[in-house]
Amino acid sequence: MQYISTRGGIQAISFKEAVMMGLADDGGLLLPKTIPQLNASDLASLTDLTYPELARRILSLFIEGLSPADLEDIIHRSYGSFDHPEVTPVVRQGDLYILELFHGPTLAFKDVALQFLGNLFEYLLRERGEKMNILGATSGDTGSAAIYGVRGKDNIHIFILHPHQKVSLIQELQMTTVTDANVFNLAIRGTFDDGQRMVKEIFGDLEFKNRLYLGAVNSINWARVLAQVVYYFYAFARVQKETGCVEVYFSVPTGNFGDIFAGYIAKRMGLPVRRLILATNENDILARFVDRGDYSIAEVVETPSPSMDIQLASNFERYLYYLLDENPAEVRRAMTEFSQSGRLNFDASLQMRVTRDFLSGSATRAETIATIRDFHQKTGYVLDPHSAIGVKVGLQKAAGDCPLICLATAHPAKFGDAVLEATGTPPVMPASLQGIELRPRRCEIIDADTEAIRRFVTEHSC
């Protein structure tokens, strides 16, 4: 399996090279040259596999250069830290199924990918005799998951940018209370979009990137998306075994288009998904794209679901590559236009193609809180505010003739204020979070200035 850039400016590279490159050297995003196809017999063979077994089956289709034993070891070390034997269990609640993605060390779906990526980085660096400085931006959950994935590992320093006072308190504490010597938290005076922009600018400086051995953990790294593809297959297999269904809907709360793009890859591989339901909060650039063909930047609105408070969806370019018939020249043209105007418009024929794969909707703050309250009253189940958006939009958009699987992307305890407002009771605090506010913290508050970030990384690189 070889990997190419959405912008067509690099030669095809191996999986290992793709992992280490992160953002493609031409500024594009890396994708597999071809997408493996699974038939009905292949899908049937996945039904009774454990999560690690299924992960090995799916990941091996995209990964070359690792022995089966090494890949199996990385997978088992990655998911051995999860607190549920199924890793990503599927539970029925009322009229839908919940895919619980919050059983990892930081209680968010990002753990599924970043525990894998951290162990993969460690393996590749040891193999190459190299070091790495990881640079990433987070809207809340990626940062802590990435930090927990590489904390204390040899030959790796990690620098995570988060928007100062614009993530939940628990999200902030999960990052800043990790005081390992190789971990650096930078609270920027700005938004997540500012952090994401600066990370891309720094990775775009190839001399600096290569000199400091920069690596990426944001979902610009293909391995992040790939690891998330697995749980779509796992959830389908569990629900099909229970119901005998032929197709399913997946409802995905998303801001950066990475999680739902993993579902899109699964669908292209042959997973029988009727539609992927794209659920956003009031930062609805992606919903506007699906509904009206309008992909245009607006002001970031602060909401109870801060991990989705995003206007620039970094994985959108990957989907754009397929929407534009895998034409890198057209992708370059579109991304240049977007960088200049902050807007892309899509004609009726392209929009029709989008709606073959996606449905979409958004939820206001009031609707999010109401969904947490109503779902809890009906089922006794507590949703976090991101998952609540997926449930609300999913129930609105899915027809009732095939199962609806909603992705629960974070533990409700990470967003206790929203849960308390909705239910009148604070969420149960998991053992990993008890007393977290009393632990020592380490964090640098810094301007949202690319040169300031560049200087800090240079001074503290490994």
Protein Blocks (a to p, Z undefined) as FASTA:
>chain_A
ZZddfklpaccddfklmmmnopafkopacddfbdcdddfklmmmmmmpcfklmmmmmmmm
mpghiafklmmmmmmmmmmmpcbfklpacddehjbccddfklbfnopaklmmmmmmmmmm
mmmmmmnopacddddddfklmmmmmmmmmgoiahiacdddddehiacfklmmmmmmpccf
kbccdddeddfklmmmmmmmmmmmmmlmmmnopacfbfkbmklmmmmmmmmmmmmmmmmm
mnopabdcdddddfklmmmmmmmmmmmnopacfbacddddfblmlmmmmmnopacddddd
ddfblmlmcfbdfklmmmmmmmnoopaklmmmmmmmmmmnopacddfklmmmmmmmpccd
dddfklmmmmmmmmmmmnopacdfklmmmmmmmmmmpcckbccddddfbdfklmmmlmmm
mnopacdddfklgoklmpccddddddddfklmmmmmmmmmZZ
